[in-house]
Structures are given as C-alpha cells and as structure tokens.
Amino acid sequence: MKNATGFPTLLETFFTKRLIAQRRVSPHTLVSYRDTFRLLFLFAQKQLAKAPSTLAMEDLNAPFLGAFLDNLESVRANGPRTRNLRLTALRSFFRYAALETPQHSALIQRVLAIPNKRQTRPLVGFLTRLEMDALLAVPDRSKWLGRRDYTLLMTTLQTGLRLAEITSIRQGDVHLANGAHVRCEGKGRKERCTPLTKPTVVALKTWIREQGAEATNVLFPSSRGGRLSADAVQYMVAKYAKAAAKKCPSITRKRISPHVLRHTTAMELLQGGVDKTLIALWLGHESTETTQIYLDANLRMKEEALSRVAPIKTKLGRYQPDDDLLSFLKSL
C-alpha cells in the first residue's frame, strides 16, 4: 500500500487532482510540468542512484533542487528563461505539498525561497508593412496549400492570435456577417472575440466556400484534414520568410516565427493610435504591463516624442576631476 504522504503519491495526486481536476490546466502546461519532473528524475538517478518511485521528500531539498537547476544551464545549455520555467513547476508542486504534508514545512519553505534567475529581455521583433506585404505575396494561391497558407498568414497578422489559438479554430468559431469576428479560447481557458477587417473577411469567405461550410471542420486543416501541428506552422512561416527575403532583404535580419506575426499585429495597432488597454484586450493579455513591451520596441513613437522636445540649452564648462573616493566608487 502506498504511503499517502510519500513523494510518489503526492506527485500523482498533484497531477491528477490539483492540475487536471481542480485547476484544469492547459495541455501545454501539463506537458511542461511533466517534462520538468522527468528531467528531475534523470538528474536524481545520476546524483542519488535512486529510482523515481523510491524518492522521498527529504531527497528534494533546496540544495539538491538548486543543483538540478544549475545542471539545466551548465549541461543542457538551457537559458535563464527555461530554468525559471522549470522552477515554476517545482514551486507549484511544493505549494501543493505544503497543504498535504505540513510536517515538511521547513523543507518546503526553503525550496520556495529559491529565487528566479534574472534574464535579459530583448526588444520584441515585428514586421514592417513592406515586410508583411512581401510575406503575403509568397504563397502560390493557384494551389490549395498556397491558398490555405495565405489565408492563415493574413488572419494571424490581422488578429494576432497565438499559434495554439489559430490552429484550433473551427469554421463555427468564425462569424463573417455584420460585426465579423473570430472566437477563440486563449490562455487560462479564457474565451475572447477578435474583430475581422474587410480584407480578412473576404479571404475567409473564399476559403470556407472552397472547403465546404461545416461548423465542426478545422478552419486551417492539414493536407490530411486534421489539425495543423505547431511544428508545421513554424516550418511554414520560416519557409515563406526565407522566400520573402529575396525581394525584401530587411527580413534576413529578423528571425520570423508565428509569435513575431502576433507582435506585428500589436505594433500595427499601437502605431494606429490604439490605446494599450485595448491592445491588451485584443491580444488576450491579462495585464496591460505585458503590452508595455511594444511601447519599448516602437522606435518611431520614441522619435516622434523626441521631435517634440526642445533641445537642452547648456553652457560648456571646464572639466573638473572627481574626488579620489568618488573615482574609486565609479571604478567598481
């Protein structure tokens, strides 16, 4: 009989009871958490010579988990972002364990105190209008595959839907009459509606008519009629970006992915004067702070702000050396 408060049982109930039954996390979150513990078990087998089913809570102390996180960076070459993602999964489990096994509270508090590693936040990438036009011009619309890809790219660029959202849409989620919009389920199982422009409506009407209108059909199916995989869309976007770069060389300096298309939507809205609160609603962000990254990356808006600022009028003075102690502090 299994120990109800032992680590193996705790982990099983964490996944089945907490994540799946109570929180109803997305498949992506479930896979991410699962992979975190798989990696942890591989590390434990090497370091402790213990099988996963024989591990105890005492084995998973803060120094051991800190060594595991360091191993992800040094051996697996994971960056700070991936390291922090794994730490998030571990914290979630230990918060659950704190409720179920209060006798381990001291160990759990030390684990929860492990800090995130700070990471560089690069400016988001996005496409200019010329680059968007070059990308949309690549698919061969004389073929079924080209027409599908063209409509998918156009819809993504206009709506800013996430990769998982655009591939899961069915025809019944698209409303093309007055008040045209597309409905999707985003992060946190939150439903939202995104309006469609007239050119996108025309393209979608033509595409759906060709496929045969059926509410349950996937809007952008694979050649076999099923749902497109994330890898397939990523490959498709990279392929068309490489081809578009031949006519628009500026694309070669950018790493184009489906998420960059989402960033492009946000930048188009921002440059069109749309308030960042509305952009956050459009993209399905929980907080307007997330939308701040587009303001940071928008050089044109910064240049316009700079042009409205009067130049500072100052007089030139003689150089005065710093105090010795101040010089020392500056050298640190």
Contacts in CASP RR format, 6 or more apart in sequence:
PFRMAT RR
TARGET T0000
AUTHOR 0000-0000-0000
METHOD contacts of the structure
MODEL  1
MKNATGFPTLLETFFTKRLIAQRRVSPHTLVSYRDTFRLLFLFAQKQLAK
APSTLAMEDLNAPFLGAFLDNLESVRANGPRTRNLRLTALRSFFRYAALE
TPQHSALIQRVLAIPNKRQTRPLVGFLTRLEMDALLAVPDRSKWLGRRDY
TLLMTTLQTGLRLAEITSIRQGDVHLANGAHVRCEGKGRKERCTPLTKPT
VVALKTWIREQGAEATNVLFPSSRGGRLSADAVQYMVAKYAKAAAKKCPS
ITRKRISPHVLRHTTAMELLQGGVDKTLIALWLGHESTETTQIYLDANLR
MKEEALSRVAPIKTKLGRYQPDDDLLSFLKSL
2 8 0 8 1.000
2 9 0 8 1.000
3 9 0 8 1.000
5 100 0 8 1.000
5 101 0 8 1.000
5 103 0 8 1.000
6 56 0 8 1.000
6 57 0 8 1.000
6 101 0 8 1.000
7 55 0 8 1.000
7 56 0 8 1.000
7 57 0 8 1.000
7 59 0 8 1.000
7 60 0 8 1.000
8 52 0 8 1.000
8 53 0 8 1.000
8 55 0 8 1.000
10 57 0 8 1.000
10 93 0 8 1.000
10 96 0 8 1.000
10 97 0 8 1.000
10 100 0 8 1.000
10 101 0 8 1.000
11 37 0 8 1.000
11 93 0 8 1.000
13 100 0 8 1.000
14 92 0 8 1.000
14 93 0 8 1.000
14 96 0 8 1.000
14 97 0 8 1.000
15 30 0 8 1.000
15 33 0 8 1.000
15 34 0 8 1.000
18 96 0 8 1.000
19 25 0 8 1.000
19 29 0 8 1.000
19 30 0 8 1.000
19 33 0 8 1.000
20 30 0 8 1.000
24 189 0 8 1.000
25 33 0 8 1.000
26 187 0 8 1.000
26 188 0 8 1.000
26 189 0 8 1.000
28 164 0 8 1.000
32 85 0 8 1.000
32 89 0 8 1.000
33 89 0 8 1.000
33 92 0 8 1.000
33 93 0 8 1.000
36 85 0 8 1.000
36 86 0 8 1.000
36 89 0 8 1.000
36 90 0 8 1.000
37 89 0 8 1.000
37 93 0 8 1.000
39 68 0 8 1.000
39 72 0 8 1.000
39 76 0 8 1.000
39 86 0 8 1.000
40 60 0 8 1.000
40 65 0 8 1.000
40 68 0 8 1.000
40 90 0 8 1.000
41 52 0 8 1.000
41 55 0 8 1.000
43 67 0 8 1.000
43 68 0 8 1.000
43 71 0 8 1.000
44 50 0 8 1.000
44 52 0 8 1.000
44 55 0 8 1.000
44 59 0 8 1.000
44 64 0 8 1.000
45 51 0 8 1.000
45 52 0 8 1.000
47 64 0 8 1.000
47 67 0 8 1.000
48 55 0 8 1.000
48 59 0 8 1.000
48 64 0 8 1.000
50 59 0 8 1.000
57 97 0 8 1.000
57 101 0 8 1.000
57 104 0 8 1.000
57 107 0 8 1.000
58 104 0 8 1.000
58 107 0 8 1.000
60 107 0 8 1.000
60 111 0 8 1.000
61 107 0 8 1.000
61 110 0 8 1.000
61 111 0 8 1.000
62 107 0 8 1.000
62 110 0 8 1.000
62 111 0 8 1.000
62 113 0 8 1.000
62 114 0 8 1.000
65 90 0 8 1.000
65 111 0 8 1.000
65 114 0 8 1.000
66 114 0 8 1.000
69 83 0 8 1.000
69 86 0 8 1.000
69 87 0 8 1.000
69 114 0 8 1.000
72 78 0 8 1.000
72 79 0 8 1.000
72 82 0 8 1.000
72 83 0 8 1.000
72 86 0 8 1.000
73 79 0 8 1.000
73 80 0 8 1.000
73 83 0 8 1.000
78 86 0 8 1.000
79 119 0 8 1.000
80 117 0 8 1.000
80 118 0 8 1.000
80 119 0 8 1.000
81 119 0 8 1.000
83 117 0 8 1.000
84 116 0 8 1.000
84 117 0 8 1.000
84 119 0 8 1.000
87 114 0 8 1.000
87 116 0 8 1.000
90 111 0 8 1.000
91 111 0 8 1.000
91 112 0 8 1.000
91 114 0 8 1.000
94 108 0 8 1.000
94 111 0 8 1.000
94 112 0 8 1.000
95 112 0 8 1.000
97 104 0 8 1.000
97 108 0 8 1.000
98 104 0 8 1.000
98 105 0 8 1.000
98 108 0 8 1.000
98 112 0 8 1.000
101 108 0 8 1.000
121 293 0 8 1.000
123 293 0 8 1.000
123 296 0 8 1.000
123 297 0 8 1.000
124 260 0 8 1.000
124 263 0 8 1.000
124 293 0 8 1.000
124 294 0 8 1.000
124 297 0 8 1.000
125 254 0 8 1.000
125 255 0 8 1.000
125 260 0 8 1.000
125 263 0 8 1.000
125 297 0 8 1.000
126 260 0 8 1.000
126 263 0 8 1.000
126 264 0 8 1.000
126 266 0 8 1.000
126 267 0 8 1.000
126 297 0 8 1.000
127 135 0 8 1.000
127 157 0 8 1.000
127 251 0 8 1.000
127 254 0 8 1.000
127 256 0 8 1.000
127 260 0 8 1.000
127 261 0 8 1.000
127 264 0 8 1.000
128 250 0 8 1.000
129 268 0 8 1.000
130 248 0 8 1.000
130 250 0 8 1.000
131 244 0 8 1.000
131 248 0 8 1.000
131 250 0 8 1.000
131 251 0 8 1.000
131 254 0 8 1.000
132 157 0 8 1.000
132 264 0 8 1.000
134 244 0 8 1.000
134 245 0 8 1.000
134 247 0 8 1.000
134 248 0 8 1.000
134 251 0 8 1.000
135 153 0 8 1.000
135 240 0 8 1.000
135 241 0 8 1.000
135 244 0 8 1.000
135 251 0 8 1.000
135 256 0 8 1.000
136 150 0 8 1.000
136 153 0 8 1.000
136 154 0 8 1.000
136 157 0 8 1.000
137 244 0 8 1.000
137 247 0 8 1.000
138 240 0 8 1.000
138 243 0 8 1.000
138 244 0 8 1.000
139 145 0 8 1.000
139 146 0 8 1.000
139 147 0 8 1.000
139 149 0 8 1.000
139 150 0 8 1.000
139 153 0 8 1.000
139 240 0 8 1.000
140 146 0 8 1.000
141 147 0 8 1.000
141 150 0 8 1.000
144 210 0 8 1.000
145 223 0 8 1.000
147 207 0 8 1.000
147 210 0 8 1.000
148 207 0 8 1.000
148 220 0 8 1.000
148 221 0 8 1.000
149 236 0 8 1.000
149 240 0 8 1.000
150 203 0 8 1.000
151 203 0 8 1.000
151 204 0 8 1.000
151 206 0 8 1.000
151 207 0 8 1.000
151 220 0 8 1.000
152 166 0 8 1.000
152 220 0 8 1.000
152 233 0 8 1.000
152 236 0 8 1.000
153 237 0 8 1.000
153 240 0 8 1.000
153 261 0 8 1.000
154 199 0 8 1.000
154 200 0 8 1.000
154 203 0 8 1.000
155 161 0 8 1.000
155 166 0 8 1.000
155 182 0 8 1.000
155 196 0 8 1.000
155 200 0 8 1.000
155 203 0 8 1.000
155 204 0 8 1.000
156 166 0 8 1.000
156 258 0 8 1.000
156 261 0 8 1.000
156 262 0 8 1.000
156 265 0 8 1.000
157 261 0 8 1.000
157 264 0 8 1.000
157 265 0 8 1.000
158 196 0 8 1.000
158 197 0 8 1.000
158 199 0 8 1.000
158 200 0 8 1.000
158 265 0 8 1.000
159 166 0 8 1.000
159 182 0 8 1.000
159 194 0 8 1.000
159 196 0 8 1.000
159 200 0 8 1.000
159 265 0 8 1.000
160 194 0 8 1.000
160 261 0 8 1.000
160 262 0 8 1.000
160 264 0 8 1.000
160 265 0 8 1.000
160 266 0 8 1.000
160 282 0 8 1.000
160 283 0 8 1.000
161 169 0 8 1.000
161 182 0 8 1.000
161 184 0 8 1.000
161 194 0 8 1.000
161 262 0 8 1.000
162 186 0 8 1.000
162 187 0 8 1.000
162 258 0 8 1.000
162 259 0 8 1.000
162 262 0 8 1.000
163 230 0 8 1.000
163 233 0 8 1.000
163 234 0 8 1.000
163 258 0 8 1.000
163 259 0 8 1.000
164 186 0 8 1.000
164 230 0 8 1.000
165 184 0 8 1.000
165 185 0 8 1.000
165 186 0 8 1.000
166 184 0 8 1.000
166 220 0 8 1.000
166 233 0 8 1.000
166 258 0 8 1.000
167 218 0 8 1.000
167 220 0 8 1.000
167 227 0 8 1.000
167 228 0 8 1.000
167 229 0 8 1.000
167 230 0 8 1.000
167 233 0 8 1.000
168 184 0 8 1.000
168 185 0 8 1.000
168 218 0 8 1.000
168 227 0 8 1.000
169 182 0 8 1.000
169 184 0 8 1.000
169 218 0 8 1.000
169 219 0 8 1.000
169 220 0 8 1.000
170 215 0 8 1.000
170 216 0 8 1.000
170 217 0 8 1.000
170 218 0 8 1.000
170 219 0 8 1.000
171 208 0 8 1.000
171 211 0 8 1.000
171 213 0 8 1.000
171 214 0 8 1.000
171 215 0 8 1.000
171 216 0 8 1.000
171 217 0 8 1.000
171 218 0 8 1.000
171 219 0 8 1.000
172 215 0 8 1.000
172 216 0 8 1.000
173 182 0 8 1.000
173 183 0 8 1.000
173 184 0 8 1.000
173 219 0 8 1.000
174 182 0 8 1.000
174 183 0 8 1.000
174 196 0 8 1.000
174 204 0 8 1.000
174 208 0 8 1.000
174 219 0 8 1.000
175 181 0 8 1.000
175 182 0 8 1.000
175 183 0 8 1.000
176 196 0 8 1.000
176 201 0 8 1.000
176 204 0 8 1.000
176 205 0 8 1.000
176 208 0 8 1.000
179 195 0 8 1.000
180 195 0 8 1.000
180 196 0 8 1.000
180 200 0 8 1.000
180 201 0 8 1.000
181 193 0 8 1.000
181 194 0 8 1.000
181 195 0 8 1.000
181 196 0 8 1.000
182 193 0 8 1.000
182 194 0 8 1.000
182 196 0 8 1.000
183 191 0 8 1.000
183 192 0 8 1.000
183 193 0 8 1.000
184 191 0 8 1.000
184 192 0 8 1.000
184 194 0 8 1.000
185 191 0 8 1.000
186 192 0 8 1.000
186 284 0 8 1.000
187 284 0 8 1.000
187 286 0 8 1.000
190 284 0 8 1.000
192 281 0 8 1.000
192 284 0 8 1.000
194 282 0 8 1.000
196 204 0 8 1.000
204 219 0 8 1.000
207 219 0 8 1.000
208 219 0 8 1.000
211 217 0 8 1.000
211 221 0 8 1.000
218 225 0 8 1.000
218 226 0 8 1.000
218 227 0 8 1.000
218 228 0 8 1.000
220 228 0 8 1.000
221 227 0 8 1.000
221 228 0 8 1.000
222 228 0 8 1.000
222 229 0 8 1.000
222 232 0 8 1.000
233 258 0 8 1.000
234 257 0 8 1.000
234 258 0 8 1.000
237 256 0 8 1.000
237 257 0 8 1.000
237 258 0 8 1.000
237 261 0 8 1.000
238 256 0 8 1.000
238 257 0 8 1.000
241 251 0 8 1.000
241 254 0 8 1.000
241 256 0 8 1.000
244 251 0 8 1.000
245 251 0 8 1.000
245 252 0 8 1.000
254 260 0 8 1.000
262 283 0 8 1.000
263 294 0 8 1.000
263 297 0 8 1.000
265 282 0 8 1.000
265 283 0 8 1.000
266 279 0 8 1.000
266 282 0 8 1.000
266 283 0 8 1.000
266 291 0 8 1.000
266 294 0 8 1.000
267 294 0 8 1.000
267 297 0 8 1.000
267 298 0 8 1.000
269 278 0 8 1.000
269 279 0 8 1.000
269 282 0 8 1.000
270 276 0 8 1.000
270 279 0 8 1.000
270 294 0 8 1.000
270 295 0 8 1.000
270 298 0 8 1.000
270 301 0 8 1.000
271 298 0 8 1.000
271 300 0 8 1.000
271 301 0 8 1.000
274 282 0 8 1.000
276 288 0 8 1.000
276 291 0 8 1.000
276 292 0 8 1.000
276 294 0 8 1.000
276 295 0 8 1.000
277 288 0 8 1.000
277 291 0 8 1.000
279 285 0 8 1.000
279 291 0 8 1.000
279 294 0 8 1.000
280 287 0 8 1.000
280 288 0 8 1.000
280 290 0 8 1.000
280 291 0 8 1.000
283 291 0 8 1.000
285 291 0 8 1.000
295 301 0 8 1.000
321 327 0 8 1.000
322 330 0 8 1.000
END
